């Protein structure tokens, strides 16, 4: 049973979800501005390997924030939907373990990609 101030309480999870959504609003705006016509480049130019590589290198922290916020927010949302949809409170820990493993895999690959570039 989670304690009074446990991080496993649904209220803390919802605060985390709202915070991650707020982070994504700002970071996705930067990301979309990088590929918008406001940069003075055509759509074909912003899809070239060198342009993408330069953006990933120069804005590594922004894309890292986007990666972590999107993966955690998305998979936690999926976890909540699965628990509500399947109604298996008794085996909820199985869903939690699967989601944590998926989260670790996606974050590891994403972080590896950002570091190697």
N, C-alpha and C positions, 0 to 999 in steps of 0.2 A: 504494500500500500504506500503510495507516494506521500511524503510529508506535507506539512502546511505550505512550505515554500519550495516544493519540488519542481525541477525543470520539466518533469514529465506531465504536469498538469496541462489540460487543454488550453487554459488561459495563457500560459507561457508559450505554448506552441502557436497560438493565434497571434500573439505579439511578435513572435519570430516571423511568421508568414507575412504580416503587415509590414514589418521592417524590411524584409527581403523584397517585397513588392515595391516599396518606396525606393530602395536602392536600384532596382531594375528600371524604374521609370527614368531616373537620371542617366544611368549607364546606357540603356538602350537608346536614349535620345542622342548621346554622343556617337554611338555606333551608327545610327541611322543618318546622322549628319555627315559621317565620313563617306557614305556611299550616295549622298544626295547630289542633285545638280548644283547645289550651293558651293561645292568644291571647285566648280569650273571644269569638271571632267565629264566625259560622256559615260553612259552606263557600261559600255565595253571597256573603257579605260579603268574603271574602278574594279573590274573583275580580273584584271591581269594579275599574274602571280607576283610580280615585283611590287605592285601597289598594295596588295593584300599583305605581303610579307613585311613591307615597311610599316604598315599600320599595326600589324601584330607586334612588331618589335618596338615601335615608338610608344604605343598605347598598351603595353603589356599589363600594367596594373588595372587599367579600365577593363580590359578583356578578362583578366583574372577575376575581378569583382563580378563581372557579368556571368562568367562560368559558374562560380560558386553560388551566387544568388539564384541563378536559373535552375541549376541542378537540385539544390536543396529545396527551393520553393516548389519546383515541379514534382519531385518525387515525394515530398511530404504531402502535397495535394493529392497525388495518386494514392498514397497510403490511406489518407482520410477517406477518399472515395471508396476504396476497396473495403475498408472496415465497415463503412456505412452500408455499402451495397451487399456484401456477403453476410452481414450480421453474425459474425463468428467471434464474439468477444472472448470466448474461451480459448481460441487459437490465434488471438491477435498478435501474439509474440512471433509467430511464424511470418506473418506479413511484415512486421517490424524488422526482423532479421533479413528477409529478402530485400527490403527497401534499403537498409543500411549497406548491404553488400553491393547492390546496384549503384548506390551513391558513391561508395568507395571506388568502384571500378571506373565510373564516369569521371569522377574528380581526378583520379590518377592519370587517366589518358589525357584529359584536358590540360592538367598541370604539366604533364610531360611534353605535350605539344607546345605550350607557351614557353617552357624553359628551353627546349631544344631549338626553337626558332630564335 
